Structures are given as C-alpha cells and as structure tokens.
Amino acid sequence: MNFKYHVKIYRIIRLISCYLLLYDLLSQYLLSLMSYYKGGISHL
C-alpha cells in the first residue's frame, strides 16, 4: 500500500468536491440574480 498515492487521490477528490460546491453556490447565485432582474423588469 503506497501512502503517497492515497494522499494524492484524497487531495484530488477534495479539490473536485470543493469545485462542485463552488459551482453549486455560483449557479444558485446566478439563478437568484436572474429571477431578481426578471422581477425588476416586470415591476417596471
């Protein structure tokens, strides 16, 4: 069992999960921003 290999895999998995979390937050933010703008336009 190679320890360094496992650490590398763990880091890659952690990096991917971090990116997925950021992407999820960003997409939610963009969706709320778009709905806010649509609401603002419909109010005018």
PDB file of N, CA, C and O in Angstrom:
ATOM      1  N   MET A   1       0.841  -1.192   0.000  1.00  0.00           N
ATOM      2  CA  MET A   1       0.000   0.000   0.000  1.00  0.00           C
ATOM      3  C   MET A   1       0.883   1.251   0.000  1.00  0.00           C
ATOM      4  O   MET A   1       1.692   1.453   0.906  1.00  0.00           O
ATOM      5  N   ASN A   2       0.717   2.072  -1.012  1.00  0.00           N
ATOM      6  CA  ASN A   2       1.512   3.290  -1.120  1.00  0.00           C
ATOM      7  C   ASN A   2       0.745   4.446  -0.489  1.00  0.00           C
ATOM      8  O   ASN A   2      -0.342   4.805  -0.944  1.00  0.00           O
ATOM      9  N   PHE A   3       1.317   5.022   0.556  1.00  0.00           N
ATOM     10  CA  PHE A   3       0.648   6.101   1.294  1.00  0.00           C
ATOM     11  C   PHE A   3       0.531   7.379   0.460  1.00  0.00           C
ATOM     12  O   PHE A   3      -0.515   8.028   0.445  1.00  0.00           O
ATOM     13  N   LYS A   4       1.619   7.730  -0.233  1.00  0.00           N
ATOM     14  CA  LYS A   4       1.609   8.952  -1.045  1.00  0.00           C
ATOM     15  C   LYS A   4       0.509   8.903  -2.101  1.00  0.00           C
ATOM     16  O   LYS A   4      -0.142   9.909  -2.385  1.00  0.00           O
ATOM     17  N   TYR A   5       0.316   7.726  -2.674  1.00  0.00           N
ATOM     18  CA  TYR A   5      -0.702   7.539  -3.703  1.00  0.00           C
ATOM     19  C   TYR A   5      -2.090   7.853  -3.147  1.00  0.00           C
ATOM     20  O   TYR A   5      -2.898   8.521  -3.791  1.00  0.00           O
ATOM     21  N   HIS A   6      -2.347   7.357  -1.941  1.00  0.00           N
ATOM     22  CA  HIS A   6      -3.641   7.592  -1.296  1.00  0.00           C
ATOM     23  C   HIS A   6      -3.844   9.070  -0.986  1.00  0.00           C
ATOM     24  O   HIS A   6      -4.944   9.598  -1.149  1.00  0.00           O
ATOM     25  N   VAL A   7      -2.794   9.728  -0.545  1.00  0.00           N
ATOM     26  CA  VAL A   7      -2.877  11.157  -0.236  1.00  0.00           C
ATOM     27  C   VAL A   7      -3.206  11.942  -1.505  1.00  0.00           C
ATOM     28  O   VAL A   7      -4.007  12.876  -1.477  1.00  0.00           O
ATOM     29  N   LYS A   8      -2.579  11.551  -2.618  1.00  0.00           N
ATOM     30  CA  LYS A   8      -2.818  12.216  -3.898  1.00  0.00           C
ATOM     31  C   LYS A   8      -4.283  12.075  -4.304  1.00  0.00           C
ATOM     32  O   LYS A   8      -4.919  13.052  -4.698  1.00  0.00           O
ATOM     33  N   ILE A   9      -4.813  10.862  -4.206  1.00  0.00           N
ATOM     34  CA  ILE A   9      -6.209  10.600  -4.553  1.00  0.00           C
ATOM     35  C   ILE A   9      -7.130  11.420  -3.652  1.00  0.00           C
ATOM     36  O   ILE A   9      -8.106  12.006  -4.120  1.00  0.00           O
ATOM     37  N   TYR A  10      -6.815  11.457  -2.357  1.00  0.00           N
ATOM     38  CA  TYR A  10      -7.624  12.203  -1.399  1.00  0.00           C
ATOM     39  C   TYR A  10      -7.645  13.684  -1.752  1.00  0.00           C
ATOM     40  O   TYR A  10      -8.696  14.322  -1.694  1.00  0.00           O
ATOM     41  N   ARG A  11      -6.491  14.233  -2.119  1.00  0.00           N
ATOM     42  CA  ARG A  11      -6.409  15.652  -2.480  1.00  0.00           C
ATOM     43  C   ARG A  11      -7.225  15.952  -3.728  1.00  0.00           C
ATOM     44  O   ARG A  11      -7.914  16.969  -3.803  1.00  0.00           O
ATOM     45  N   ILE A  12      -7.141  15.057  -4.708  1.00  0.00           N
ATOM     46  CA  ILE A  12      -7.891  15.245  -5.959  1.00  0.00           C
ATOM     47  C   ILE A  12      -9.392  15.218  -5.675  1.00  0.00           C
ATOM     48  O   ILE A  12     -10.141  16.048  -6.192  1.00  0.00           O
ATOM     49  N   ILE A  13      -9.829  14.260  -4.852  1.00  0.00           N
ATOM     50  CA  ILE A  13     -11.247  14.152  -4.500  1.00  0.00           C
ATOM     51  C   ILE A  13     -11.701  15.401  -3.760  1.00  0.00           C
ATOM     52  O   ILE A  13     -12.780  15.929  -4.028  1.00  0.00           O
ATOM     53  N   ARG A  14     -10.878  15.873  -2.830  1.00  0.00           N
ATOM     54  CA  ARG A  14     -11.213  17.065  -2.054  1.00  0.00           C
ATOM     55  C   ARG A  14     -11.310  18.289  -2.962  1.00  0.00           C
ATOM     56  O   ARG A  14     -12.198  19.125  -2.795  1.00  0.00           O
ATOM     57  N   LEU A  15     -10.396  18.389  -3.918  1.00  0.00           N
ATOM     58  CA  LEU A  15     -10.386  19.507  -4.861  1.00  0.00           C
ATOM     59  C   LEU A  15     -11.647  19.492  -5.723  1.00  0.00           C
ATOM     60  O   LEU A  15     -12.272  20.530  -5.941  1.00  0.00           O
ATOM     61  N   ILE A  16     -12.014  18.305  -6.211  1.00  0.00           N
ATOM     62  CA  ILE A  16     -13.209  18.164  -7.045  1.00  0.00           C
ATOM     63  C   ILE A  16     -14.458  18.530  -6.250  1.00  0.00           C
ATOM     64  O   ILE A  16     -15.327  19.241  -6.754  1.00  0.00           O
ATOM     65  N   SER A  17     -14.554  18.049  -5.013  1.00  0.00           N
ATOM     66  CA  SER A  17     -15.725  18.350  -4.187  1.00  0.00           C
ATOM     67  C   SER A  17     -15.806  19.844  -3.896  1.00  0.00           C
ATOM     68  O   SER A  17     -16.897  20.412  -3.845  1.00  0.00           O
ATOM     69  N   CYS A  18     -14.649  20.480  -3.707  1.00  0.00           N
ATOM     70  CA  CYS A  18     -14.600  21.919  -3.456  1.00  0.00           C
ATOM     71  C   CYS A  18     -15.105  22.675  -4.679  1.00  0.00           C
ATOM     72  O   CYS A  18     -15.890  23.615  -4.556  1.00  0.00           O
ATOM     73  N   TYR A  19     -14.649  22.259  -5.860  1.00  0.00           N
ATOM     74  CA  TYR A  19     -15.088  22.904  -7.098  1.00  0.00           C
ATOM     75  C   TYR A  19     -16.582  22.713  -7.308  1.00  0.00           C
ATOM     76  O   TYR A  19     -17.272  23.641  -7.730  1.00  0.00           O
ATOM     77  N   LEU A  20     -17.089  21.518  -7.018  1.00  0.00           N
ATOM     78  CA  LEU A  20     -18.514  21.247  -7.179  1.00  0.00           C
ATOM     79  C   LEU A  20     -19.337  22.131  -6.255  1.00  0.00           C
ATOM     80  O   LEU A  20     -20.379  22.652  -6.651  1.00  0.00           O
ATOM     81  N   LEU A  21     -18.865  22.301  -5.019  1.00  0.00           N
ATOM     82  CA  LEU A  21     -19.559  23.144  -4.050  1.00  0.00           C
ATOM     83  C   LEU A  21     -19.590  24.590  -4.542  1.00  0.00           C
ATOM     84  O   LEU A  21     -20.631  25.244  -4.491  1.00  0.00           O
ATOM     85  N   LEU A  22     -18.452  25.082  -5.015  1.00  0.00           N
ATOM     86  CA  LEU A  22     -18.369  26.451  -5.540  1.00  0.00           C
ATOM     87  C   LEU A  22     -19.296  26.625  -6.739  1.00  0.00           C
ATOM     88  O   LEU A  22     -19.989  27.636  -6.849  1.00  0.00           O
ATOM     89  N   TYR A  23     -19.308  25.643  -7.634  1.00  0.00           N
ATOM     90  CA  TYR A  23     -20.158  25.694  -8.822  1.00  0.00           C
ATOM     91  C   TYR A  23     -21.634  25.734  -8.427  1.00  0.00           C
ATOM     92  O   TYR A  23     -22.421  26.475  -9.016  1.00  0.00           O
ATOM     93  N   ASP A  24     -22.003  24.933  -7.430  1.00  0.00           N
ATOM     94  CA  ASP A  24     -23.378  24.882  -6.947  1.00  0.00           C
ATOM     95  C   ASP A  24     -23.789  26.238  -6.383  1.00  0.00           C
ATOM     96  O   ASP A  24     -24.866  26.745  -6.697  1.00  0.00           O
ATOM     97  N   LEU A  25     -22.927  26.826  -5.549  1.00  0.00           N
ATOM     98  CA  LEU A  25     -23.216  28.133  -4.957  1.00  0.00           C
ATOM     99  C   LEU A  25     -23.333  29.200  -6.040  1.00  0.00           C
ATOM    100  O   LEU A  25     -24.233  30.039  -5.994  1.00  0.00           O
ATOM    101  N   LEU A  26     -22.432  29.168  -7.006  1.00  0.00           N
ATOM    102  CA  LEU A  26     -22.429  30.152  -8.081  1.00  0.00           C
ATOM    103  C   LEU A  26     -23.688  30.040  -8.935  1.00  0.00           C
ATOM    104  O   LEU A  26     -24.284  31.058  -9.290  1.00  0.00           O
ATOM    105  N   SER A  27     -24.098  28.829  -9.267  1.00  0.00           N
ATOM    106  CA  SER A  27     -25.293  28.632 -10.085  1.00  0.00           C
ATOM    107  C   SER A  27     -26.539  29.113  -9.339  1.00  0.00           C
ATOM    108  O   SER A  27     -27.429  29.714  -9.941  1.00  0.00           O
ATOM    109  N   GLN A  28     -26.605  28.848  -8.023  1.00  0.00           N
ATOM    110  CA  GLN A  28     -27.734  29.319  -7.214  1.00  0.00           C
ATOM    111  C   GLN A  28     -27.768  30.836  -7.198  1.00  0.00           C
ATOM    112  O   GLN A  28     -28.834  31.438  -7.327  1.00  0.00           O
ATOM    113  N   TYR A  29     -26.601  31.460  -7.040  1.00  0.00           N
ATOM    114  CA  TYR A  29     -26.488  32.913  -7.006  1.00  0.00           C
ATOM    115  C   TYR A  29     -26.936  33.518  -8.333  1.00  0.00           C
ATOM    116  O   TYR A  29     -27.674  34.502  -8.357  1.00  0.00           O
ATOM    117  N   LEU A  30     -26.482  32.921  -9.441  1.00  0.00           N
ATOM    118  CA  LEU A  30     -26.858  33.417 -10.765  1.00  0.00           C
ATOM    119  C   LEU A  30     -28.357  33.269 -10.997  1.00  0.00           C
ATOM    120  O   LEU A  30     -28.985  34.165 -11.563  1.00  0.00           O
ATOM    121  N   LEU A  31     -28.933  32.160 -10.571  1.00  0.00           N
ATOM    122  CA  LEU A  31     -30.369  31.943 -10.735  1.00  0.00           C
ATOM    123  C   LEU A  31     -31.168  32.977  -9.954  1.00  0.00           C
ATOM    124  O   LEU A  31     -32.146  33.521 -10.467  1.00  0.00           O
ATOM    125  N   SER A  32     -30.763  33.251  -8.722  1.00  0.00           N
ATOM    126  CA  SER A  32     -31.462  34.238  -7.896  1.00  0.00           C
ATOM    127  C   SER A  32     -31.305  35.633  -8.502  1.00  0.00           C
ATOM    128  O   SER A  32     -32.237  36.437  -8.473  1.00  0.00           O
ATOM    129  N   LEU A  33     -30.124  35.913  -9.048  1.00  0.00           N
ATOM    130  CA  LEU A  33     -29.862  37.208  -9.679  1.00  0.00           C
ATOM    131  C   LEU A  33     -30.746  37.381 -10.917  1.00  0.00           C
ATOM    132  O   LEU A  33     -31.312  38.452 -11.136  1.00  0.00           O
ATOM    133  N   MET A  34     -30.859  36.331 -11.719  1.00  0.00           N
ATOM    134  CA  MET A  34     -31.686  36.376 -12.922  1.00  0.00           C
ATOM    135  C   MET A  34     -33.156  36.563 -12.566  1.00  0.00           C
ATOM    136  O   MET A  34     -33.852  37.354 -13.204  1.00  0.00           O
ATOM    137  N   SER A  35     -33.632  35.848 -11.560  1.00  0.00           N
ATOM    138  CA  SER A  35     -35.031  35.975 -11.150  1.00  0.00           C
ATOM    139  C   SER A  35     -35.287  37.370 -10.581  1.00  0.00           C
ATOM    140  O   SER A  35     -36.368  37.929 -10.762  1.00  0.00           O
ATOM    141  N   TYR A  36     -34.291  37.928  -9.894  1.00  0.00           N
ATOM    142  CA  TYR A  36     -34.407  39.277  -9.336  1.00  0.00           C
ATOM    143  C   TYR A  36     -34.536  40.302 -10.461  1.00  0.00           C
ATOM    144  O   TYR A  36     -35.373  41.203 -10.398  1.00  0.00           O
ATOM    145  N   TYR A  37     -33.700  40.157 -11.492  1.00  0.00           N
ATOM    146  CA  TYR A  37     -33.754  41.077 -12.635  1.00  0.00           C
ATOM    147  C   TYR A  37     -35.074  40.938 -13.384  1.00  0.00           C
ATOM    148  O   TYR A  37     -35.655  41.939 -13.804  1.00  0.00           O
ATOM    149  N   LYS A  38     -35.551  39.714 -13.555  1.00  0.00           N
ATOM    150  CA  LYS A  38     -36.827  39.479 -14.236  1.00  0.00           C
ATOM    151  C   LYS A  38     -37.958  40.134 -13.452  1.00  0.00           C
ATOM    152  O   LYS A  38     -38.858  40.749 -14.024  1.00  0.00           O
ATOM    153  N   GLY A  39     -37.891  39.986 -12.121  1.00  0.00           N
ATOM    154  CA  GLY A  39     -38.908  40.602 -11.265  1.00  0.00           C
ATOM    155  C   GLY A  39     -38.856  42.117 -11.378  1.00  0.00           C
ATOM    156  O   GLY A  39     -39.892  42.778 -11.445  1.00  0.00           O
ATOM    157  N   GLY A  40     -37.637  42.668 -11.398  1.00  0.00           N
ATOM    158  CA  GLY A  40     -37.466  44.119 -11.508  1.00  0.00           C
ATOM    159  C   GLY A  40     -38.011  44.644 -12.824  1.00  0.00           C
ATOM    160  O   GLY A  40     -38.638  45.703 -12.872  1.00  0.00           O
ATOM    161  N   ILE A  41     -37.765  43.890 -13.896  1.00  0.00           N
ATOM    162  CA  ILE A  41     -38.234  44.307 -15.222  1.00  0.00           C
ATOM    163  C   ILE A  41     -39.763  44.234 -15.272  1.00  0.00           C
ATOM    164  O   ILE A  41     -40.403  45.122 -15.836  1.00  0.00           O
ATOM    165  N   SER A  42     -40.346  43.199 -14.697  1.00  0.00           N
ATOM    166  CA  SER A  42     -41.803  43.057 -14.734  1.00  0.00           C
ATOM    167  C   SER A  42     -42.477  44.128 -13.874  1.00  0.00           C
ATOM    168  O   SER A  42     -43.607  44.528 -14.155  1.00  0.00           O
ATOM    169  N   HIS A  43     -41.789  44.592 -12.827  1.00  0.00           N
ATOM    170  CA  HIS A  43     -42.350  45.642 -11.972  1.00  0.00           C
ATOM    171  C   HIS A  43     -42.391  46.977 -12.704  1.00  0.00           C
ATOM    172  O   HIS A  43     -43.272  47.798 -12.450  1.00  0.00           O
ATOM    173  N   LEU A  44     -41.435  47.200 -13.617  1.00  0.00           N
ATOM    174  CA  LEU A  44     -41.383  48.480 -14.347  1.00  0.00           C
ATOM    175  C   LEU A  44     -42.456  48.626 -15.389  1.00  0.00           C
ATOM    176  O   LEU A  44     -42.521  49.651 -16.068  1.00  0.00           O
TER     177      LEU A  44
END
